[in-house]
Amino acid sequence: MKLVWKLLRQHVSIPQFMGFFFANLVGVVIILLGVQFYNDYQALDQEDSFMKADYLIVNRKIGALSGLTGKSNAFSQSDIEELGNENFVERIGAFTPSSFNVRARFDVEDFVKFSTEMFFESVPDDFVDVKSDAWHYEAGNEEIPIILPKNYLDLYNFGYAQGKGLPKLSEGILGAMKLHIEIAGNGHSDNFMGRIVGFSSRLNTILVPESFMQWANAQYASSDAVKEPTRLIMEVNNPTDERITSFLQEHDYETDEEKLDASKTTFVLRVVVSIVMAVGFVISILSFYILMLSVFLLVQKNSSKLENLLLIGYSPAKVSFPYQALTVGLNVLVLLLAIIIMCVVRSYYLTMFENFFPDIVAPGIQPALCVGVVLLVVVSIFNIIAVRSKVMSIWKRKE
């Protein structure tokens, strides 16, 4: 084995390997930074992590005379099908409102006591990204999972609580508290416990699982209750598509412009990050080509000596190992340095994020590490196979 290492050192081209090293380092850093930056950006909207940014909520415009003319603002089945057939819509669902009376009460001794009338709505469960065991209801259960609008908590903290001298409530405290819920209608009245599983700044409604809403409406709603939805939720494939705005205006529909702009920003960011990562991937591929070319030239220069080693009894695996170790070692070194550079750059942009979003909780670097390790394994396996194939060609020529 020492003989092979001596042969290897004789013809190593330092400039070629340095060219590979720095080119590959640039490519890997771009890829890891792209993955990590997008992951960190997603943390800025952490309170809405259960709902994707490319979901839009649509309702009919309510005019000044809508109430006087009796014109309904509900969506018919044909309206829903027409919107769902548009090319920009991936899938569509309807908000189901509660058709019964709901009253909620917080009652914590020596802390806070208040009650209020409220309402529930639901959307199809596949639009809500909550673990299935946390977002599930079966008939007979006394506990109801609930997602609250974040602005309700703000109204309590900065309006009601401040005016009444009551203590402020954080999301964590409120999530740990039990909400006493009384539901009445159709001659029935029952008590439940509400468990708050999340807060949303995108949804201005109190959301419950669709399974609960279907059961509760069947149990407590009167027979003449309104069945048609007044709001729709849809997933779009491109929030920047001008056809969305045109269609909504043409049909007198509306959506929250601020949330549409946020969806557009997220979509554009996703495209930009994808392009940057693609550039990094191309740089890595080119650097990989430089490495393989350098190794092949190195093997070619030593081909007659390697053939002699094979003739005196060295196996192809032993002859291949130094070259394989060189390529894998360089790949490992590139990955380690890329991770260090990524962490340094990340610390700078996280500082800027924290200036604008003091409450941000930065996620870990596991996604970027996973991508880096996968790249390392794939490229190293390919290197090992390529080097072994080159040495085997010398072995066959010997025979």
C-alpha beads as a LAMMPS data file, in Angstrom:
LAMMPS data file: protein, C-alpha beads

399 atoms
398 bonds

1 atom types
1 bond types

-500.0 500.0 xlo xhi
-500.0 500.0 ylo yhi
-500.0 500.0 zlo zhi

Masses

1 110.0

Atoms # bond

1 1 1 0.000 0.000 0.000
2 1 1 2.910 2.375 0.704
3 1 1 4.100 1.872 -2.876
4 1 1 0.770 3.074 -4.209
5 1 1 0.838 6.147 -1.965
6 1 1 4.352 6.971 -3.200
7 1 1 3.159 6.703 -6.801
8 1 1 0.216 8.913 -6.017
9 1 1 2.353 11.667 -4.530
10 1 1 4.666 11.751 -7.545
11 1 1 2.072 12.999 -10.020
12 1 1 -0.405 14.912 -7.874
13 1 1 -1.285 18.245 -9.519
14 1 1 -1.869 20.660 -6.667
15 1 1 -3.417 23.414 -8.871
16 1 1 -5.946 20.955 -10.350
17 1 1 -7.065 19.675 -6.967
18 1 1 -7.170 23.183 -5.505
19 1 1 -9.339 24.259 -8.440
20 1 1 -11.748 21.419 -7.676
21 1 1 -11.677 22.154 -3.971
22 1 1 -12.588 25.851 -4.200
23 1 1 -15.118 25.396 -7.015
24 1 1 -16.872 22.610 -5.116
25 1 1 -16.725 24.619 -1.897
26 1 1 -18.513 27.553 -3.573
27 1 1 -21.179 25.246 -5.016
28 1 1 -21.858 23.410 -1.764
29 1 1 -21.972 26.653 0.260
30 1 1 -24.564 28.082 -2.158
31 1 1 -26.713 24.951 -1.895
32 1 1 -26.549 24.733 1.907
33 1 1 -27.171 28.462 2.354
34 1 1 -30.166 28.296 0.019
35 1 1 -31.725 25.440 1.979
36 1 1 -31.002 27.010 5.372
37 1 1 -32.087 30.533 4.428
38 1 1 -35.456 29.333 3.152
39 1 1 -35.908 27.223 6.289
40 1 1 -35.081 30.218 8.501
41 1 1 -37.405 32.477 6.513
42 1 1 -40.248 30.040 7.086
43 1 1 -39.742 30.504 10.841
44 1 1 -40.829 34.156 10.481
45 1 1 -44.374 32.904 9.910
46 1 1 -44.125 30.212 12.563
47 1 1 -47.523 30.880 14.109
48 1 1 -49.085 29.909 10.764
49 1 1 -46.917 26.864 10.197
50 1 1 -50.079 24.756 10.054
51 1 1 -51.309 26.628 6.966
52 1 1 -49.324 27.081 3.758
53 1 1 -48.636 30.552 2.372
54 1 1 -50.186 29.722 -1.022
55 1 1 -53.661 29.240 0.488
56 1 1 -56.099 32.040 -0.296
57 1 1 -59.468 32.706 1.361
58 1 1 -62.186 33.970 -0.968
59 1 1 -65.585 35.523 -0.223
60 1 1 -68.152 37.570 -2.089
61 1 1 -68.048 41.344 -1.787
62 1 1 -70.755 42.697 0.469
63 1 1 -72.297 45.860 -0.933
64 1 1 -74.166 48.600 0.881
65 1 1 -77.542 47.295 -0.291
66 1 1 -76.855 43.570 0.116
67 1 1 -78.816 43.375 3.368
68 1 1 -81.750 45.368 2.008
69 1 1 -82.093 43.436 -1.237
70 1 1 -81.715 40.076 0.493
71 1 1 -79.021 39.020 -1.942
72 1 1 -77.128 36.009 -0.577
73 1 1 -73.346 36.123 -0.231
74 1 1 -73.110 32.327 -0.137
75 1 1 -71.375 30.196 -2.772
76 1 1 -73.467 27.652 -4.668
77 1 1 -72.054 24.302 -5.737
78 1 1 -71.769 25.572 -9.307
79 1 1 -69.770 28.599 -8.092
80 1 1 -67.360 26.300 -6.274
81 1 1 -66.980 24.013 -9.298
82 1 1 -66.394 26.979 -11.618
83 1 1 -63.614 28.346 -9.397
84 1 1 -62.122 24.887 -8.860
85 1 1 -61.880 24.333 -12.634
86 1 1 -59.615 27.365 -13.110
87 1 1 -56.030 26.494 -14.106
88 1 1 -54.487 28.487 -11.260
89 1 1 -56.347 26.463 -8.599
90 1 1 -54.726 23.286 -7.280
91 1 1 -57.583 22.373 -4.945
92 1 1 -60.460 24.103 -3.240
93 1 1 -62.489 23.662 -0.051
94 1 1 -65.345 25.395 1.692
95 1 1 -65.621 26.910 5.158
96 1 1 -68.412 25.208 7.078
97 1 1 -69.983 27.564 9.649
98 1 1 -71.543 26.451 12.920
99 1 1 -75.347 26.536 12.861
100 1 1 -75.770 26.456 16.635
101 1 1 -75.099 28.647 19.668
102 1 1 -71.611 28.581 21.190
103 1 1 -70.533 30.141 24.473
104 1 1 -66.991 29.921 25.816
105 1 1 -65.670 30.566 29.315
106 1 1 -62.229 30.874 30.824
107 1 1 -62.434 30.142 34.501
108 1 1 -59.091 29.950 36.276
109 1 1 -59.165 30.609 40.012
110 1 1 -57.263 33.728 41.138
111 1 1 -56.233 34.404 37.557
112 1 1 -58.898 35.401 35.065
113 1 1 -62.605 34.747 34.577
114 1 1 -64.631 35.806 31.592
115 1 1 -67.089 34.367 29.114
116 1 1 -68.262 35.271 25.634
117 1 1 -70.439 34.116 22.800
118 1 1 -68.470 32.861 19.830
119 1 1 -68.752 30.845 16.632
120 1 1 -66.939 27.978 14.956
121 1 1 -65.885 27.287 11.372
122 1 1 -64.121 24.350 9.763
123 1 1 -62.259 23.595 6.543
124 1 1 -61.294 20.212 5.078
125 1 1 -58.608 18.704 7.294
126 1 1 -56.056 18.379 4.472
127 1 1 -55.825 22.198 4.391
128 1 1 -54.607 22.249 8.011
129 1 1 -51.061 21.047 8.696
130 1 1 -51.523 19.809 12.262
131 1 1 -50.514 16.371 13.488
132 1 1 -53.437 14.008 12.971
133 1 1 -53.641 13.041 16.644
134 1 1 -53.911 16.747 17.617
135 1 1 -56.468 17.668 14.944
136 1 1 -59.029 14.921 15.318
137 1 1 -62.463 14.515 16.818
138 1 1 -64.748 11.543 17.290
139 1 1 -68.388 11.713 18.363
140 1 1 -68.565 11.408 22.137
141 1 1 -65.247 13.112 22.861
142 1 1 -65.497 15.969 25.348
143 1 1 -62.363 17.773 24.087
144 1 1 -62.376 19.907 20.923
145 1 1 -59.121 21.029 19.184
146 1 1 -59.280 24.743 18.325
147 1 1 -57.167 27.201 16.297
148 1 1 -57.696 30.828 17.356
149 1 1 -56.986 34.044 15.424
150 1 1 -53.939 35.788 16.829
151 1 1 -55.701 39.151 16.694
152 1 1 -58.258 37.882 19.240
153 1 1 -55.421 37.443 21.730
154 1 1 -54.111 40.916 20.861
155 1 1 -57.572 42.438 21.424
156 1 1 -57.729 40.838 24.853
157 1 1 -54.174 41.790 25.906
158 1 1 -54.129 45.374 24.608
159 1 1 -57.811 46.198 24.925
160 1 1 -59.945 44.233 27.351
161 1 1 -57.231 43.149 29.814
162 1 1 -55.551 46.534 29.892
163 1 1 -58.817 48.353 30.497
164 1 1 -59.965 45.921 33.212
165 1 1 -56.594 45.575 34.933
166 1 1 -56.412 41.878 34.117
167 1 1 -53.155 39.990 33.517
168 1 1 -51.828 39.600 29.975
169 1 1 -51.968 36.153 28.367
170 1 1 -49.234 34.742 26.142
171 1 1 -49.833 32.112 23.476
172 1 1 -48.108 29.536 25.661
173 1 1 -50.237 30.293 28.717
174 1 1 -53.455 30.341 26.717
175 1 1 -52.529 27.101 24.993
176 1 1 -52.084 25.413 28.360
177 1 1 -55.448 26.625 29.665
178 1 1 -58.720 24.784 29.192
179 1 1 -61.598 26.527 27.471
180 1 1 -65.058 25.647 28.793
181 1 1 -67.477 25.496 25.869
182 1 1 -71.261 25.272 25.987
183 1 1 -73.054 24.296 22.766
184 1 1 -76.829 24.583 22.441
185 1 1 -79.353 24.199 19.670
186 1 1 -82.158 22.045 18.290
187 1 1 -83.328 21.249 21.808
188 1 1 -79.913 20.003 22.969
189 1 1 -77.290 21.546 25.250
190 1 1 -73.881 20.049 26.137
191 1 1 -70.583 21.116 27.678
192 1 1 -67.145 20.522 26.139
193 1 1 -63.522 21.409 26.830
194 1 1 -61.580 23.336 24.190
195 1 1 -57.877 22.621 23.635
196 1 1 -56.046 25.394 21.761
197 1 1 -53.530 23.829 19.356
198 1 1 -52.416 26.977 17.525
199 1 1 -52.855 30.645 16.652
200 1 1 -53.183 32.182 13.204
201 1 1 -52.585 35.680 11.874
202 1 1 -53.925 34.622 8.463
203 1 1 -57.291 33.196 9.486
204 1 1 -59.846 35.519 11.044
205 1 1 -62.003 32.698 12.388
206 1 1 -62.164 30.096 15.148
207 1 1 -61.286 26.833 13.476
208 1 1 -62.325 23.341 14.615
209 1 1 -61.891 19.945 12.900
210 1 1 -64.297 19.232 10.075
211 1 1 -65.302 15.938 11.725
212 1 1 -66.523 17.851 14.787
213 1 1 -68.393 20.418 12.688
214 1 1 -70.243 17.766 10.706
215 1 1 -71.241 15.944 13.868
216 1 1 -72.210 19.130 15.755
217 1 1 -74.292 20.574 12.913
218 1 1 -76.156 17.286 12.603
219 1 1 -76.748 17.255 16.372
220 1 1 -77.486 20.902 17.231
221 1 1 -78.433 22.729 14.000
222 1 1 -82.056 23.290 13.091
223 1 1 -83.418 21.891 9.857
224 1 1 -83.773 25.339 8.249
225 1 1 -80.143 26.369 8.931
226 1 1 -78.157 27.797 6.014
227 1 1 -76.115 25.041 4.389
228 1 1 -74.183 26.909 1.671
229 1 1 -70.699 28.259 2.554
230 1 1 -69.919 31.967 2.488
231 1 1 -66.132 31.565 2.298
232 1 1 -63.831 29.307 0.300
233 1 1 -60.207 28.308 0.791
234 1 1 -58.108 27.424 -2.226
235 1 1 -54.547 26.389 -2.920
236 1 1 -53.030 28.155 -5.925
237 1 1 -50.030 26.985 -7.916
238 1 1 -48.710 30.518 -8.469
239 1 1 -49.911 33.411 -6.262
240 1 1 -48.339 35.907 -8.712
241 1 1 -50.625 34.742 -11.527
242 1 1 -52.568 37.779 -12.798
243 1 1 -55.505 35.526 -13.675
244 1 1 -56.319 35.201 -9.968
245 1 1 -56.933 38.925 -9.539
246 1 1 -58.802 39.142 -12.866
247 1 1 -61.089 36.233 -12.006
248 1 1 -61.902 37.599 -8.547
249 1 1 -62.714 41.053 -9.909
250 1 1 -64.808 39.653 -12.760
251 1 1 -66.958 37.574 -10.392
252 1 1 -67.140 40.216 -7.650
253 1 1 -65.123 38.060 -5.252
254 1 1 -62.468 39.341 -2.892
255 1 1 -59.544 38.086 -0.836
256 1 1 -57.231 39.726 1.673
257 1 1 -54.764 41.742 -0.427
258 1 1 -52.168 41.740 2.342
259 1 1 -52.210 37.960 2.546
260 1 1 -52.151 37.687 -1.247
261 1 1 -49.059 39.915 -1.294
262 1 1 -47.471 37.724 1.393
263 1 1 -48.217 34.642 -0.714
264 1 1 -46.635 36.328 -3.725
265 1 1 -43.534 37.217 -1.698
266 1 1 -43.156 33.663 -0.438
267 1 1 -43.626 32.253 -3.938
268 1 1 -41.047 34.617 -5.456
269 1 1 -38.617 33.817 -2.642
270 1 1 -39.107 30.100 -3.293
271 1 1 -38.337 30.614 -7.002
272 1 1 -35.252 32.736 -6.278
273 1 1 -33.902 30.211 -3.766
274 1 1 -34.504 27.401 -6.276
275 1 1 -32.572 29.295 -8.966
276 1 1 -29.683 30.038 -6.587
277 1 1 -29.551 26.392 -5.489
278 1 1 -29.599 25.297 -9.147
279 1 1 -26.604 27.541 -9.824
280 1 1 -24.795 26.016 -6.845
281 1 1 -25.647 22.535 -8.091
282 1 1 -24.230 23.320 -11.554
283 1 1 -21.023 24.677 -9.983
284 1 1 -20.727 21.501 -7.899
285 1 1 -21.234 19.309 -10.982
286 1 1 -18.530 21.202 -12.867
287 1 1 -16.138 20.955 -9.926
288 1 1 -16.902 17.250 -9.665
289 1 1 -15.956 16.929 -13.344
290 1 1 -12.650 18.697 -12.598
291 1 1 -11.955 16.251 -9.773
292 1 1 -12.699 13.173 -11.882
293 1 1 -10.582 14.526 -14.721
294 1 1 -7.687 15.115 -12.317
295 1 1 -7.980 11.616 -10.821
296 1 1 -8.218 9.986 -14.245
297 1 1 -5.123 11.873 -15.414
298 1 1 -3.350 10.806 -12.247
299 1 1 -4.273 7.168 -12.806
300 1 1 -3.304 7.406 -16.478
301 1 1 0.135 8.780 -15.640
302 1 1 0.664 5.884 -13.245
303 1 1 -0.998 3.239 -15.418
304 1 1 2.173 1.282 -16.242
305 1 1 3.294 1.284 -12.601
306 1 1 -0.159 0.356 -11.377
307 1 1 -0.195 -2.481 -13.880
308 1 1 3.071 -3.730 -12.398
309 1 1 1.550 -3.605 -8.912
310 1 1 -1.385 -5.660 -10.155
311 1 1 1.042 -8.147 -11.747
312 1 1 2.916 -8.700 -8.469
313 1 1 -0.295 -9.510 -6.590
314 1 1 -1.979 -6.287 -5.485
315 1 1 -5.747 -6.497 -5.800
316 1 1 -7.712 -3.819 -7.737
317 1 1 -9.349 -2.800 -4.444
318 1 1 -5.973 -2.052 -2.810
319 1 1 -4.731 -0.192 -5.856
320 1 1 -7.937 1.855 -6.042
321 1 1 -8.095 2.719 -2.346
322 1 1 -5.588 5.646 -2.237
323 1 1 -7.340 7.422 -5.098
324 1 1 -10.747 6.775 -3.561
325 1 1 -9.517 7.986 -0.175
326 1 1 -8.173 11.163 -1.804
327 1 1 -11.486 12.028 -3.491
328 1 1 -13.652 11.148 -0.475
329 1 1 -11.322 13.050 1.857
330 1 1 -11.554 16.146 -0.318
331 1 1 -15.356 15.852 -0.404
332 1 1 -15.534 15.553 3.398
333 1 1 -13.246 18.550 3.852
334 1 1 -15.389 20.584 1.428
335 1 1 -18.563 19.702 3.344
336 1 1 -17.061 20.584 6.744
337 1 1 -15.786 23.962 5.526
338 1 1 -19.089 24.648 3.742
339 1 1 -21.004 24.017 6.985
340 1 1 -18.701 26.378 8.894
341 1 1 -19.078 29.124 6.266
342 1 1 -22.861 28.598 6.197
343 1 1 -23.069 28.976 9.989
344 1 1 -20.987 32.177 9.909
345 1 1 -23.122 33.750 7.163
346 1 1 -26.299 32.545 8.905
347 1 1 -25.305 34.260 12.144
348 1 1 -25.126 37.587 10.278
349 1 1 -28.529 37.381 8.594
350 1 1 -30.196 35.978 11.731
351 1 1 -29.037 39.095 13.561
352 1 1 -30.838 41.198 10.949
353 1 1 -33.943 39.007 11.249
354 1 1 -33.970 39.441 15.025
355 1 1 -33.872 43.242 14.680
356 1 1 -37.168 43.130 12.778
357 1 1 -38.688 40.052 14.451
358 1 1 -37.558 39.956 18.107
359 1 1 -39.703 36.891 18.882
360 1 1 -38.317 34.741 16.078
361 1 1 -37.272 31.244 17.138
362 1 1 -34.536 30.168 14.734
363 1 1 -34.832 26.534 13.617
364 1 1 -31.907 24.130 13.619
365 1 1 -29.563 23.476 10.713
366 1 1 -30.652 19.846 10.317
367 1 1 -32.217 20.343 6.832
368 1 1 -29.006 21.849 5.435
369 1 1 -26.915 19.157 7.126
370 1 1 -29.100 16.431 5.635
371 1 1 -28.765 17.927 2.153
372 1 1 -24.977 18.219 2.602
373 1 1 -24.600 14.634 3.805
374 1 1 -26.748 13.331 0.933
375 1 1 -24.583 15.241 -1.566
376 1 1 -21.437 13.893 0.089
377 1 1 -22.656 10.292 -0.001
378 1 1 -23.908 10.438 -3.610
379 1 1 -20.782 12.145 -4.976
380 1 1 -18.430 9.917 -2.967
381 1 1 -20.154 6.737 -4.148
382 1 1 -19.894 7.918 -7.732
383 1 1 -16.203 8.784 -7.229
384 1 1 -15.463 5.380 -5.712
385 1 1 -17.201 3.559 -8.555
386 1 1 -15.492 5.683 -11.238
387 1 1 -12.001 5.148 -9.784
388 1 1 -12.600 1.423 -9.359
389 1 1 -13.809 1.214 -12.963
390 1 1 -10.679 2.974 -14.207
391 1 1 -8.381 0.622 -12.270
392 1 1 -10.383 -2.390 -13.443
393 1 1 -9.751 -1.337 -17.049
394 1 1 -6.007 -1.541 -16.283
395 1 1 -6.573 -4.937 -14.633
396 1 1 -8.356 -6.276 -17.720
397 1 1 -5.588 -4.962 -19.948
398 1 1 -3.125 -6.875 -17.783
399 1 1 -5.047 -10.064 -18.435

Bonds

1 1 1 2
2 1 2 3
3 1 3 4
4 1 4 5
5 1 5 6
6 1 6 7
7 1 7 8
8 1 8 9
9 1 9 10
10 1 10 11
11 1 11 12
12 1 12 13
13 1 13 14
14 1 14 15
15 1 15 16
16 1 16 17
17 1 17 18
18 1 18 19
19 1 19 20
20 1 20 21
21 1 21 22
22 1 22 23
23 1 23 24
24 1 24 25
25 1 25 26
26 1 26 27
27 1 27 28
28 1 28 29
29 1 29 30
30 1 30 31
31 1 31 32
32 1 32 33
33 1 33 34
34 1 34 35
35 1 35 36
36 1 36 37
37 1 37 38
38 1 38 39
39 1 39 40
40 1 40 41
41 1 41 42
42 1 42 43
43 1 43 44
44 1 44 45
45 1 45 46
46 1 46 47
47 1 47 48
48 1 48 49
49 1 49 50
50 1 50 51
51 1 51 52
52 1 52 53
53 1 53 54
54 1 54 55
55 1 55 56
56 1 56 57
57 1 57 58
58 1 58 59
59 1 59 60
60 1 60 61
61 1 61 62
62 1 62 63
63 1 63 64
64 1 64 65
65 1 65 66
66 1 66 67
67 1 67 68
68 1 68 69
69 1 69 70
70 1 70 71
71 1 71 72
72 1 72 73
73 1 73 74
74 1 74 75
75 1 75 76
76 1 76 77
77 1 77 78
78 1 78 79
79 1 79 80
80 1 80 81
81 1 81 82
82 1 82 83
83 1 83 84
84 1 84 85
85 1 85 86
86 1 86 87
87 1 87 88
88 1 88 89
89 1 89 90
90 1 90 91
91 1 91 92
92 1 92 93
93 1 93 94
94 1 94 95
95 1 95 96
96 1 96 97
97 1 97 98
98 1 98 99
99 1 99 100
100 1 100 101
101 1 101 102
102 1 102 103
103 1 103 104
104 1 104 105
105 1 105 106
106 1 106 107
107 1 107 108
108 1 108 109
109 1 109 110
110 1 110 111
111 1 111 112
112 1 112 113
113 1 113 114
114 1 114 115
115 1 115 116
116 1 116 117
117 1 117 118
118 1 118 119
119 1 119 120
120 1 120 121
121 1 121 122
122 1 122 123
123 1 123 124
124 1 124 125
125 1 125 126
126 1 126 127
127 1 127 128
128 1 128 129
129 1 129 130
130 1 130 131
131 1 131 132
132 1 132 133
133 1 133 134
134 1 134 135
135 1 135 136
136 1 136 137
137 1 137 138
138 1 138 139
139 1 139 140
140 1 140 141
141 1 141 142
142 1 142 143
143 1 143 144
144 1 144 145
145 1 145 146
146 1 146 147
147 1 147 148
148 1 148 149
149 1 149 150
150 1 150 151
151 1 151 152
152 1 152 153
153 1 153 154
154 1 154 155
155 1 155 156
156 1 156 157
157 1 157 158
158 1 158 159
159 1 159 160
160 1 160 161
161 1 161 162
162 1 162 163
163 1 163 164
164 1 164 165
165 1 165 166
166 1 166 167
167 1 167 168
168 1 168 169
169 1 169 170
170 1 170 171
171 1 171 172
172 1 172 173
173 1 173 174
174 1 174 175
175 1 175 176
176 1 176 177
177 1 177 178
178 1 178 179
179 1 179 180
180 1 180 181
181 1 181 182
182 1 182 183
183 1 183 184
184 1 184 185
185 1 185 186
186 1 186 187
187 1 187 188
188 1 188 189
189 1 189 190
190 1 190 191
191 1 191 192
192 1 192 193
193 1 193 194
194 1 194 195
195 1 195 196
196 1 196 197
197 1 197 198
198 1 198 199
199 1 199 200
200 1 200 201
201 1 201 202
202 1 202 203
203 1 203 204
204 1 204 205
205 1 205 206
206 1 206 207
207 1 207 208
208 1 208 209
209 1 209 210
210 1 210 211
211 1 211 212
212 1 212 213
213 1 213 214
214 1 214 215
215 1 215 216
216 1 216 217
217 1 217 218
218 1 218 219
219 1 219 220
220 1 220 221
221 1 221 222
222 1 222 223
223 1 223 224
224 1 224 225
225 1 225 226
226 1 226 227
227 1 227 228
228 1 228 229
229 1 229 230
230 1 230 231
231 1 231 232
232 1 232 233
233 1 233 234
234 1 234 235
235 1 235 236
236 1 236 237
237 1 237 238
238 1 238 239
239 1 239 240
240 1 240 241
241 1 241 242
242 1 242 243
243 1 243 244
244 1 244 245
245 1 245 246
246 1 246 247
247 1 247 248
248 1 248 249
249 1 249 250
250 1 250 251
251 1 251 252
252 1 252 253
253 1 253 254
254 1 254 255
255 1 255 256
256 1 256 257
257 1 257 258
258 1 258 259
259 1 259 260
260 1 260 261
261 1 261 262
262 1 262 263
263 1 263 264
264 1 264 265
265 1 265 266
266 1 266 267
267 1 267 268
268 1 268 269
269 1 269 270
270 1 270 271
271 1 271 272
272 1 272 273
273 1 273 274
274 1 274 275
275 1 275 276
276 1 276 277
277 1 277 278
278 1 278 279
279 1 279 280
280 1 280 281
281 1 281 282
282 1 282 283
283 1 283 284
284 1 284 285
285 1 285 286
286 1 286 287
287 1 287 288
288 1 288 289
289 1 289 290
290 1 290 291
291 1 291 292
292 1 292 293
293 1 293 294
294 1 294 295
295 1 295 296
296 1 296 297
297 1 297 298
298 1 298 299
299 1 299 300
300 1 300 301
301 1 301 302
302 1 302 303
303 1 303 304
304 1 304 305
305 1 305 306
306 1 306 307
307 1 307 308
308 1 308 309
309 1 309 310
310 1 310 311
311 1 311 312
312 1 312 313
313 1 313 314
314 1 314 315
315 1 315 316
316 1 316 317
317 1 317 318
318 1 318 319
319 1 319 320
320 1 320 321
321 1 321 322
322 1 322 323
323 1 323 324
324 1 324 325
325 1 325 326
326 1 326 327
327 1 327 328
328 1 328 329
329 1 329 330
330 1 330 331
331 1 331 332
332 1 332 333
333 1 333 334
334 1 334 335
335 1 335 336
336 1 336 337
337 1 337 338
338 1 338 339
339 1 339 340
340 1 340 341
341 1 341 342
342 1 342 343
343 1 343 344
344 1 344 345
345 1 345 346
346 1 346 347
347 1 347 348
348 1 348 349
349 1 349 350
350 1 350 351
351 1 351 352
352 1 352 353
353 1 353 354
354 1 354 355
355 1 355 356
356 1 356 357
357 1 357 358
358 1 358 359
359 1 359 360
360 1 360 361
361 1 361 362
362 1 362 363
363 1 363 364
364 1 364 365
365 1 365 366
366 1 366 367
367 1 367 368
368 1 368 369
369 1 369 370
370 1 370 371
371 1 371 372
372 1 372 373
373 1 373 374
374 1 374 375
375 1 375 376
376 1 376 377
377 1 377 378
378 1 378 379
379 1 379 380
380 1 380 381
381 1 381 382
382 1 382 383
383 1 383 384
384 1 384 385
385 1 385 386
386 1 386 387
387 1 387 388
388 1 388 389
389 1 389 390
390 1 390 391
391 1 391 392
392 1 392 393
393 1 393 394
394 1 394 395
395 1 395 396
396 1 396 397
397 1 397 398
398 1 398 399
